[in-house]
Amino acid sequence: MRAALLAHDEVLRTAIEAHKGFLFSHTGDGVVAAFPFPMSAVDAAGAAQRALELPARMGIATGEAELRDGDYFGTVLNRAARVMAAGHRGQILLAESTAGLLSGVDLLDLGRRRLRDVPNPLGLFQVRAPSLPEQFPPLRGVDSNPGNLRPAITSFIGRDAEVTDVHAAVKSHRLATLTGVGGVGKTASRWSWYPADLNEMSVAHHEASAAQRRTDRDPAKKWSHLAERKRQLDIEAAGHAAVADSFD
């Protein structure tokens, strides 16, 4: 395995340096490099992918970084790592920040995805080129809509009177129940008026519902999902009181 990793690193280093890149960090089974131009990074990734005996995940993002003591620092490094982590072996993924600067490259638009530790959904693209594989499983990432429901494409509209009635009922009673056939807007009505002081309760309940709706129906994953969210909620509550590439 050690010999395979050494050969892997040598292929990456050769491809990076041949395209004017600077390899400045190792991540155990991967490397991180900086390039002067987006096209140089894409060409280096393609060359490395074709030469590697063991295909690797590769992710590229473009942004500002600070060079300090031979190492780069900046949020773009985190984005590149998250883009890489969303892919599969043999796949080259680009963030929209890189894709928008390229011309003459065959890119497959994979849509906007939520990635771990990236605050906003990110547009992702796959590089397509001769001798590179094109078919891969669905991207990994944080599903913005856990379960099997389509994501909402508009804000909640058309129930102003009902929302007002629900708000008044909750203000005057300890408990209010919304009834109706599926799809009439019971859940949307409820979420549309939650006040700020119920935010934490809302998030916890929403996460529990999301985990329950998970399409994989895997109990271990469901409880792991809830435990992770509980830790995040605990951390948030305490606060109020006081291009990378890798093997799979």
C-alpha positions as CSV (number, residue, x, y, z in Angstrom):
1,M,0.0,0.0,0.0
2,R,2.8,2.4,0.8
3,A,4.4,1.8,-2.6
4,A,1.0,2.5,-4.3
5,L,0.6,5.8,-2.3
6,L,4.1,6.8,-3.3
7,A,3.4,6.1,-7.0
8,H,0.0,7.9,-6.6
9,D,1.7,11.0,-5.2
10,E,4.4,11.0,-7.9
11,V,1.7,10.9,-10.7
12,L,-0.1,13.8,-9.1
13,R,3.0,15.9,-8.5
14,T,4.2,15.4,-12.1
15,A,0.8,16.4,-13.5
16,I,0.6,19.4,-11.2
17,E,4.0,20.7,-12.0
18,A,3.6,20.2,-15.7
19,H,0.7,22.6,-15.6
20,K,2.4,25.3,-13.6
21,G,0.8,24.2,-10.3
22,F,2.2,24.4,-6.8
23,L,1.7,21.3,-4.6
24,F,1.7,22.7,-1.1
25,S,0.0,20.1,1.2
26,H,-0.6,16.4,1.7
27,T,-3.7,15.0,3.3
28,G,-2.6,11.5,4.0
29,D,-3.9,9.8,0.8
30,G,-4.3,13.0,-1.2
31,V,-2.7,16.3,-2.1
32,V,-3.8,20.0,-2.3
33,A,-2.4,22.3,-5.0
34,A,-2.7,25.8,-6.3
35,F,-2.8,27.0,-9.9
36,P,-2.4,30.4,-11.6
37,F,-5.3,29.7,-14.0
38,P,-8.5,27.6,-13.7
39,M,-7.8,25.9,-17.0
40,S,-4.4,24.8,-15.7
41,A,-6.1,23.1,-12.8
42,V,-8.6,21.3,-15.0
43,D,-5.8,20.2,-17.4
44,A,-3.7,18.9,-14.5
45,A,-6.7,17.0,-13.1
46,G,-7.4,15.4,-16.4
47,A,-3.8,14.4,-17.0
48,A,-3.5,12.9,-13.5
49,Q,-6.7,11.0,-13.7
50,R,-5.7,9.3,-17.0
51,A,-2.3,8.4,-15.5
52,L,-3.4,7.1,-12.1
53,E,-3.5,3.4,-11.6
54,L,-6.1,3.9,-8.9
55,P,-8.7,6.6,-9.9
56,A,-9.1,9.4,-7.4
57,R,-11.8,11.9,-6.5
58,M,-10.8,15.5,-7.5
59,G,-12.4,18.8,-6.7
60,I,-11.5,22.3,-8.0
61,A,-12.7,25.7,-6.6
62,T,-11.5,29.2,-7.4
63,G,-11.1,32.0,-5.0
64,E,-8.7,34.1,-3.0
65,A,-6.1,32.5,-0.7
66,E,-3.3,33.8,1.4
67,L,0.2,32.3,1.0
68,R,1.9,32.1,4.3
69,D,5.1,30.1,5.2
70,G,4.7,27.9,2.2
71,D,1.1,27.1,2.8
72,Y,-2.2,28.6,1.5
73,F,-5.1,29.7,3.8
74,G,-8.6,30.7,2.9
75,T,-12.2,29.5,2.6
76,V,-11.6,28.4,-1.0
77,L,-9.5,25.5,0.3
78,N,-12.5,24.3,2.3
79,R,-14.8,24.6,-0.7
80,A,-12.4,22.6,-2.9
81,A,-12.2,19.9,-0.2
82,R,-16.0,19.7,0.0
83,V,-16.4,19.6,-3.7
84,M,-13.9,16.8,-3.9
85,A,-15.7,14.9,-1.1
86,A,-19.0,15.0,-3.0
87,G,-17.6,13.0,-5.9
88,H,-16.5,9.5,-6.6
89,R,-13.3,7.8,-7.7
90,G,-12.4,8.9,-11.3
91,Q,-14.6,12.0,-11.1
92,I,-13.4,15.6,-11.5
93,L,-15.8,18.1,-10.0
94,L,-15.7,21.9,-10.3
95,A,-17.4,24.5,-8.2
96,E,-19.3,27.1,-10.1
97,S,-16.6,29.6,-9.2
98,T,-14.3,27.7,-11.5
99,A,-16.8,26.6,-14.2
100,G,-17.8,30.2,-14.9
101,L,-14.2,31.1,-15.8
102,L,-13.7,28.3,-18.4
103,S,-14.4,28.1,-22.1
104,G,-14.0,25.2,-24.4
105,V,-14.5,22.6,-21.7
106,D,-17.2,20.0,-21.8
107,L,-19.0,20.3,-18.4
108,L,-22.0,18.5,-17.1
109,D,-24.1,20.7,-14.9
110,L,-25.0,18.6,-11.8
111,G,-27.1,21.4,-10.2
112,R,-26.8,23.1,-6.9
113,R,-26.0,21.0,-3.8
114,R,-25.6,21.6,-0.1
115,L,-22.1,20.5,1.1
116,R,-20.9,20.0,4.6
117,D,-19.6,23.2,6.2
118,V,-20.5,25.3,3.2
119,P,-23.2,27.8,4.2
120,N,-25.0,28.1,0.9
121,P,-25.9,25.6,-1.9
122,L,-23.1,25.3,-4.4
123,G,-23.3,24.8,-8.2
124,L,-21.3,21.7,-9.2
125,F,-20.1,20.6,-12.6
126,Q,-18.4,17.4,-13.8
127,V,-15.6,17.5,-16.3
128,R,-16.2,15.4,-19.4
129,A,-13.3,14.5,-21.6
130,P,-12.0,11.7,-23.8
131,S,-10.8,8.6,-21.9
132,L,-12.4,9.8,-18.6
133,P,-15.4,7.9,-17.2
134,E,-18.7,9.8,-17.4
135,Q,-21.2,7.6,-15.4
136,F,-21.1,7.9,-11.6
137,P,-23.4,7.3,-8.7
138,P,-25.3,10.4,-7.2
139,L,-23.2,13.0,-5.6
140,R,-22.5,12.7,-1.9
141,G,-23.5,15.7,0.3
142,V,-25.9,17.1,2.7
143,D,-29.3,16.7,1.2
144,S,-31.2,20.0,1.4
145,N,-34.4,18.1,1.5
146,P,-34.0,14.8,3.5
147,G,-36.7,12.3,2.5
148,N,-38.5,11.8,-0.8
149,L,-40.3,15.2,-1.1
150,R,-39.4,17.6,-3.8
151,P,-37.6,20.8,-2.6
152,A,-39.8,23.9,-2.4
153,I,-39.2,26.2,-5.4
154,T,-41.3,29.1,-4.1
155,S,-42.1,30.7,-0.8
156,F,-45.4,29.7,0.9
157,I,-48.3,31.7,-0.7
158,G,-52.1,31.6,-0.8
159,R,-52.8,30.9,2.8
160,D,-52.6,34.3,4.5
161,A,-56.0,34.0,6.1
162,E,-55.4,30.5,7.4
163,V,-51.9,31.4,8.8
164,T,-53.5,34.4,10.6
165,D,-56.2,32.0,12.1
166,V,-53.5,29.6,13.2
167,H,-51.4,32.3,14.8
168,A,-54.5,33.6,16.7
169,A,-55.4,30.1,17.9
170,V,-52.0,29.4,19.2
171,K,-51.8,32.7,21.0
172,S,-55.1,32.0,22.8
173,H,-54.7,28.3,23.4
174,R,-51.9,26.1,24.7
175,L,-52.5,23.6,21.9
176,A,-53.8,23.9,18.3
177,T,-54.3,21.1,15.9
178,L,-54.3,21.4,12.1
179,T,-56.3,18.8,10.3
180,G,-56.9,18.2,6.6
181,V,-56.1,15.8,3.7
182,G,-52.5,15.5,2.6
183,G,-51.1,18.3,0.6
184,V,-53.4,21.1,1.6
185,G,-50.6,23.0,3.4
186,K,-50.8,22.0,7.1
187,T,-47.0,21.8,7.6
188,A,-46.3,24.9,5.6
189,S,-48.9,26.8,7.5
190,R,-47.3,25.8,10.8
191,W,-43.7,26.7,9.8
192,S,-44.7,30.0,8.2
193,W,-45.6,31.7,11.5
194,Y,-43.2,30.2,14.1
195,P,-41.7,33.1,16.1
196,A,-38.0,33.5,16.8
197,D,-38.1,32.2,20.3
198,L,-39.3,28.8,19.0
199,N,-36.6,28.5,16.4
200,E,-34.6,25.9,18.3
201,M,-37.6,23.8,19.0
202,S,-38.6,24.2,15.4
203,V,-35.2,23.0,14.1
204,A,-35.2,20.0,16.4
205,H,-38.7,18.9,15.4
206,H,-37.9,19.5,11.7
207,E,-34.7,17.4,12.0
208,A,-36.6,14.6,13.7
209,S,-39.2,14.6,10.9
210,A,-36.5,14.7,8.3
211,A,-34.7,11.8,9.7
212,Q,-38.0,9.8,10.0
213,R,-38.7,10.5,6.3
214,R,-35.3,9.3,5.1
215,T,-35.7,7.1,2.0
216,D,-33.0,4.7,3.0
217,R,-35.0,3.6,6.1
218,D,-31.7,2.8,7.8
219,P,-32.3,3.1,11.6
220,A,-28.6,3.5,12.3
221,K,-28.3,6.4,9.9
222,K,-31.5,7.9,11.2
223,W,-30.2,8.0,14.8
224,S,-26.8,9.1,13.7
225,H,-28.5,12.0,11.8
226,L,-30.4,13.0,14.9
227,A,-27.4,12.7,17.2
228,E,-25.4,15.0,15.0
229,R,-28.1,17.6,14.9
230,K,-28.5,17.4,18.7
231,R,-24.8,18.1,19.1
232,Q,-25.1,21.1,16.8
233,L,-28.1,22.4,18.8
234,D,-26.2,21.9,22.0
235,I,-23.3,23.9,20.7
236,E,-25.5,26.7,19.4
237,A,-27.4,26.9,22.8
238,A,-24.1,27.1,24.6
239,G,-23.0,29.9,22.4
240,H,-26.0,31.9,23.3
241,A,-25.2,31.4,27.0
242,A,-21.7,32.3,27.1
243,V,-8.0,21.0,-4.9
244,A,-7.9,18.3,-3.2
245,D,-8.0,14.7,-4.2
246,S,-8.3,11.5,-2.2
247,F,-9.0,7.8,-2.4
248,D,-12.5,6.7,-1.2
